[in-house]
């Protein structure tokens, strides 16, 4: 299937002999108007199709059942030495072994349980810099990282550290050579996500780690692997990373628990102090039920990986029919170096928030970007980094599916999306939606200006 190209909605408007630029969609006034008009024509949802798996996943029944005893009878503190405590400690260490197997870590002790990926990413970056006693230094990351990574990097800049934010190409990929060129004698850590949460594009982390270590062996390499776990192979030995963050609720585990892989021999400072838990790396009584759930989710991911991955690829192929069946659409991100479960689509001429709202009324749950930043009225920093115009970014919707979705649900979502977008385009005035600028990727694909 060839990638479809879209054109700008309209040229600039001429008003009383003067040239007036169309209203920029960033004002977001049009969204409320469009939603109100379209909702009057929609039916009440008779079913619910959840296509926001990148935001969170349902808990697998096996995971839920494994957790329940630790929310009732097995309530011991894993730090206690009496039998109830020892039983719980054994269960926690078994979960650590399960996560280690998922990542192909050498030792279970390389796994530190956290409250989630945000904490794990903060622990990795702050633990290698400020909390390790450094008063200054250099960090390399990318412009498309999750807000929890970008946020800690901005904080470190305020503390006197230097941060290089590497650009990506129009397919959302960072150039490994750009990482190599950015290295300095002051570089402490390189942080590049494994899979982008908005577009699903995979980053060449293994190649980056190899290049970094060949030039600066002491520089740590960290990756946020949250979106990649259980969807593509994630092997810390093959990746060559020193630090890797994951979160249970992104692969059918519970919310509020994650882990940081710390390669044996790598030393970082803890964020939380005052207790011996997690080998002294994270003080505080462990979230036992959550940890058990993470362990079982890891075991299921190993056991069912091939079946689930094949299913996700099949659903992706089915979903991408939307690009053929709906005009003026474009896939944002790399077509091949991608997760099998994500499609970020620019629906030119239809405001993404209006699409999201109206699809929700019809029972189809989608996202306009990262769940951690979707409350913002700013255009996606990821799509803008890829070169999309502000207008194109505001017309882009993320669809993400999982192992519990059916082909029928994908078909239903496609039909509802086609209907909603068609209506929105019909009622939207050109001056309300704006125009693409000439630097938007669609123009470089040969569409030109209409």
C-alpha positions in Angstrom: 0.0 0.0 0.0 1.5 3.2 -1.0 1.5 6.1 1.5 -1.2 8.5 0.7 -0.4 12.2 0.2 -2.7 15.0 1.2 -2.9 18.6 0.1 -3.7 21.8 2.0 -7.3 22.5 2.6 -7.4 26.0 1.0 -5.2 28.9 0.0 -5.0 32.1 2.0 -8.2 34.1 2.0 -8.6 37.5 0.3 -10.6 40.0 2.4 -11.3 43.5 1.1 -8.3 43.4 -1.2 -5.9 42.3 1.6 -4.4 38.9 2.1 -5.6 37.4 5.4 -4.2 34.2 6.8 -6.7 31.6 7.9 -7.5 31.3 11.6 -4.9 29.0 13.2 -6.4 25.9 14.6 -4.3 26.3 17.8 -7.0 28.7 19.0 -9.2 25.5 19.3 -12.4 27.6 19.1 -13.6 25.5 16.2 -13.5 22.3 18.2 -16.5 23.1 20.4 -18.6 24.3 17.4 -17.8 21.2 15.4 -18.5 18.8 18.2 -21.8 20.4 19.0 -23.0 20.2 15.4 -21.9 16.7 14.8 -23.2 15.3 18.1 -26.7 16.2 17.1 -26.4 13.9 14.2 -24.8 10.9 16.0 -26.5 7.9 17.6 -26.0 6.9 21.1 -23.2 4.3 21.3 -24.4 0.8 21.4 -20.9 -0.7 21.9 -17.5 0.4 23.1 -14.4 -0.3 21.1 -11.2 0.6 23.0 -8.4 1.7 20.7 -6.2 3.5 23.2 -3.9 0.7 24.4 -0.9 3.0 24.3 -2.5 4.9 27.1 -3.2 1.8 29.2 -4.3 -1.8 28.8 -6.9 -3.9 30.6 -5.6 -6.2 33.3 -5.2 -9.7 32.1 -7.5 -12.1 34.0 -4.6 -14.3 34.9 -2.8 -11.2 36.3 -5.8 -10.2 38.4 -6.2 -13.7 39.8 -2.6 -13.9 40.8 -2.8 -10.6 42.6 -5.9 -11.3 44.6 -4.3 -13.4 47.4 -1.9 -10.5 48.1 -4.9 -8.2 48.6 -6.4 -10.5 51.2 -4.8 -13.4 53.1 -1.1 -12.9 52.0 -0.8 -9.4 53.5 2.6 -9.8 55.1 5.3 -7.2 54.9 8.2 -8.6 52.7 10.7 -7.1 55.1 9.4 -9.1 58.0 11.2 -12.3 59.0 8.2 -14.2 60.3 6.4 -16.8 58.0 3.8 -14.4 56.5 6.6 -12.0 55.6 8.9 -14.7 54.2 6.1 -16.0 52.0 5.5 -12.6 50.6 9.2 -12.0 50.1 9.5 -15.2 48.2 6.6 -14.1 45.9 8.3 -10.7 45.3 11.6 -12.3 44.4 9.8 -14.7 42.0 8.3 -11.7 40.3 11.7 -10.2 40.0 12.9 -13.3 38.3 10.0 -13.2 35.9 10.8 -9.6 34.9 14.4 -10.5 34.5 13.5 -13.3 32.1 11.3 -11.0 30.1 14.2 -8.6 29.5 16.9 -11.4 29.3 18.8 -9.8 32.2 21.7 -11.7 33.6 20.6 -11.5 37.2 17.2 -10.8 38.9 19.1 -8.3 41.2 19.4 -6.1 38.1 15.6 -5.4 38.4 14.4 -2.6 40.7 10.7 -2.3 41.3 9.2 1.2 41.1 5.8 2.9 41.0 5.9 3.1 37.2 7.9 4.3 34.3 7.9 7.9 35.3 9.7 7.1 38.5 12.0 4.6 36.7 13.0 7.2 34.1 13.6 9.8 36.7 15.7 7.3 38.8 17.8 6.5 35.7 18.5 10.1 34.6 18.7 11.8 38.0 20.5 8.9 39.5 23.2 9.2 36.9 23.6 12.9 37.2 22.4 15.2 40.0 21.7 12.6 42.6 25.1 11.0 41.9 26.8 14.1 43.1 27.4 15.8 39.7 26.9 19.6 39.8 27.1 19.9 36.0 27.5 17.7 33.0 26.0 16.9 29.6 22.9 14.8 28.7 21.8 13.6 25.2 18.2 12.8 24.5 15.7 13.4 21.6 13.0 15.9 20.8 10.4 13.1 20.8 10.8 11.6 24.3 7.9 11.1 26.7 7.1 14.1 28.9 8.6 12.3 31.9 12.0 12.2 30.3 11.8 15.7 28.8 10.6 17.0 32.1 13.6 15.7 34.1 16.0 17.0 31.4 14.4 20.5 31.6 14.8 20.3 35.4 18.5 19.4 35.0 19.0 22.3 32.7 17.7 24.6 35.4 20.3 23.0 37.8 23.2 23.9 35.4 23.4 20.8 33.2 23.6 21.0 29.5 21.1 18.9 27.4 21.2 18.2 23.7 17.8 17.4 22.2 18.4 15.5 19.0 16.1 16.0 16.0 14.3 13.2 14.1 13.5 12.8 10.5 10.1 13.0 8.9 9.4 9.3 9.8 10.2 10.0 13.5 13.6 8.3 13.5 16.7 9.6 15.1 20.0 9.3 13.3 22.5 7.2 15.3 25.4 9.3 13.9 23.8 12.4 15.4 24.2 10.9 18.8 27.8 10.1 18.1 28.4 13.7 17.0 26.8 15.1 20.1 29.0 13.2 22.5 31.4 15.4 24.6 33.9 14.7 27.4 31.2 15.9 29.8 28.4 13.6 28.6 27.1 11.5 31.4 24.1 9.7 29.9 22.3 9.2 26.6 18.5 8.6 26.8 16.6 7.5 23.7 13.2 5.8 23.8 12.8 2.4 22.2 9.4 3.0 20.7 7.6 6.3 20.4 4.3 6.5 22.3 2.5 8.7 19.8 3.6 7.2 16.4 4.9 3.8 17.4 8.1 4.3 15.5 11.0 2.2 16.7 14.4 3.9 17.4 17.8 2.3 16.6 18.7 2.0 20.3 21.0 -1.0 19.8 23.0 0.8 17.1 23.1 4.0 19.2 24.4 2.1 22.3 27.1 0.4 20.2 28.3 3.7 18.8 28.3 5.4 22.2 30.2 2.6 23.9 32.7 2.5 21.2 33.6 6.1 21.7 32.8 6.8 25.3 32.5 3.5 27.3 31.7 5.2 30.5 28.7 7.1 29.2 25.5 5.4 30.3 22.8 4.5 27.8 19.2 4.6 29.0 16.0 3.7 27.1 12.4 4.2 27.9 11.0 0.8 26.7 7.5 1.3 28.0 5.6 1.0 24.7 7.8 -1.7 23.3 7.4 -4.4 25.9 5.3 -7.4 24.8 4.9 -6.0 21.3 8.4 -6.3 19.9 11.4 -8.3 21.2 13.1 -6.4 24.1 16.4 -8.0 25.1 18.8 -5.9 27.2 21.8 -7.9 26.0 21.0 -7.3 22.3 20.2 -3.6 23.0 23.4 -3.1 24.9 21.8 -0.5 27.3 22.7 0.1 30.9 19.3 1.3 32.0 15.8 0.4 30.8 12.4 1.5 32.2 9.1 -0.3 31.9 5.5 -0.1 33.2 3.1 -2.9 34.0 -0.1 -1.2 32.9 1.2 -0.9 29.3 1.2 -4.7 28.9 -1.9 -6.0 30.7 -0.6 -5.5 34.3 -1.8 -3.2 37.0 -1.3 0.5 37.3 1.1 2.0 39.8 4.0 -0.4 39.3 7.0 -0.6 37.0 10.7 -1.5 37.0 14.1 -0.1 36.2 16.7 -2.5 34.8 20.2 -1.5 36.0 23.0 -3.5 34.4 25.3 -5.2 36.9 28.2 -2.9 37.6 26.4 0.3 36.8 26.2 2.6 39.7 23.4 5.3 40.0 22.1 7.0 43.1 18.7 6.3 44.6 15.9 8.9 44.5 14.2 7.6 47.7 16.2 7.1 50.8 15.4 5.9 54.3 15.0 2.1 53.8 16.8 -1.0 52.6 14.2 -2.1 50.1 15.1 -2.9 46.5 18.8 -3.4 47.4 18.9 0.1 48.8 17.8 1.6 45.5 14.2 2.5 46.5 13.2 3.0 50.1 9.6 2.2 51.1 7.5 -0.9 51.6 7.0 -2.7 48.3 3.7 -2.6 46.4 3.4 -6.4 46.7 0.2 -7.0 44.8 1.3 -4.7 42.0 4.7 -6.4 41.8 3.1 -9.9 41.6 0.9 -8.6 38.8 3.9 -7.2 36.9 5.7 -10.6 37.3 2.7 -12.6 35.9 2.2 -10.1 33.1 5.9 -10.6 32.2 5.5 -14.4 32.2 2.4 -14.1 30.0 4.2 -11.8 27.6 7.0 -14.4 27.2 4.6 -17.3 26.8 2.2 -15.6 24.3 4.6 -13.3 22.5 4.5 -14.8 19.1 0.8 -15.3 19.0 0.0 -11.8 20.2 2.6 -10.2 18.0 1.2 -11.9 14.9 -2.3 -10.8 15.9 -1.3 -7.2 16.4 0.4 -7.1 13.0 -2.8 -8.6 11.4 -5.0 -6.0 13.1 -2.6 -3.2 11.9 -2.8 -4.4 8.3 -6.6 -4.4 8.6 -6.7 -0.9 10.1 -4.5 0.7 7.5 -7.3 0.1 5.0 -8.5 3.4 6.4 -5.8 5.2 4.4 -7.2 3.8 1.2 -10.8 4.3 2.0 -10.7 7.9 3.3 -9.2 10.7 1.2 -6.7 13.2 2.5 -5.1 10.9 5.1 -1.5 10.3 5.9 0.3 7.9 8.3 2.6 9.7 10.7 5.7 7.7 11.4 7.7 4.9 9.9 5.8 2.2 8.1 8.2 -0.7 8.8 10.3 0.3 11.8 7.2 0.5 14.0 5.2 -1.2 16.7 2.5 -3.5 15.3 -0.1 -1.9 17.5 -0.1 1.8 16.7 -1.2 4.1 13.9 -1.0 7.8 14.1 -3.1 9.2 11.3 -3.4 12.8 10.0 -7.0 13.3 9.0 -6.6 16.5 7.1 -9.4 19.0 7.4 -10.8 17.4 10.6 -9.9 18.7 14.0 -8.5 15.8 16.1 -10.2 16.8 19.3 -13.5 16.9 17.4 -12.8 13.5 15.9 -11.9 12.1 19.3 -15.0 13.5 21.0 -17.4 12.3 18.3 -15.8 8.9 18.0 -16.2 8.6 21.7 -19.9 9.3 21.4 -20.1 6.5 18.9 -18.3 4.1 21.2 -14.8 4.3 19.7 -12.1 5.4 22.2 -9.0 6.9 20.6 -6.3 9.5 21.6 -4.9 12.7 20.2 -1.4 11.9 21.6 0.3 10.9 24.8 -2.2 10.2 27.6 0.2 12.2 29.9 -0.1 15.3 27.8 -3.4 15.1 26.0 -5.0 17.7 28.2 -2.7 20.3 26.6 -4.0 22.5 23.8 -0.5 22.6 22.2 0.3 20.6 19.1 2.1 17.3 19.7 5.8 18.0 20.3 6.5 14.6 18.6 4.6 15.5 15.3 6.1 19.0 15.3 9.6 17.5 15.7 8.8 15.3 12.6 8.2 18.5 10.6 4.4 18.4 10.5 2.8 21.8 10.4 0.8 22.9 13.4 -2.4 22.4 11.5 -1.5 18.8 10.4 -0.5 18.0 14.0 -3.9 19.2 15.2 -5.6 16.9 12.7 -3.8 13.8 13.8 -5.3 11.0 15.9 -3.6 8.0 17.5 -5.2 4.6 17.2 -3.7 1.8 19.3 -5.0 -1.7 19.7 -4.2 -4.8 21.8 -4.6 -8.5 22.1 -8.2 -8.2 23.3 -9.4 -6.4 20.1 -11.2 -8.2 17.4 -11.2 -7.7 13.6 -14.8 -6.7 13.8 -13.9 -3.9 16.2 -11.3 -2.6 13.8 -13.8 -2.7 11.0 -16.3 -0.8 13.2 -13.7 1.8 14.1 -12.8 2.4 10.5 -16.5 2.9 9.4 -17.1 5.3 12.3 -14.0 7.2 11.6 -14.8 7.6 8.0 -18.3 8.9 8.8 -17.2 11.3 11.5 -14.3 12.8 9.4 -16.5 13.2 6.4 -19.1 15.1 8.4 -16.5 17.3 10.1 -14.9 18.2 6.8 -18.3 19.2 5.4 -19.1 21.6 8.2 -15.7 23.0 8.6 -14.8 26.3 6.9 -11.3 26.7 5.5 -10.6 29.7 7.7 -11.5 27.6 10.8 -9.0 24.8 10.1 -6.1 26.7 8.6 -3.6 25.5 6.0 -0.5 23.3 5.9 2.8 25.1 5.6 5.3 24.3 2.9 7.6 22.5 5.3 5.0 19.8 6.2 6.1 16.3 5.1 3.1 15.9 2.7 4.5 18.6 0.5 7.9 16.9 0.3 6.1 13.8 -0.9 5.2 15.6 -4.1 1.7 16.9 -3.4 2.7 20.5 -3.7 0.3 23.4 -3.1 -3.2 23.1 -4.4 
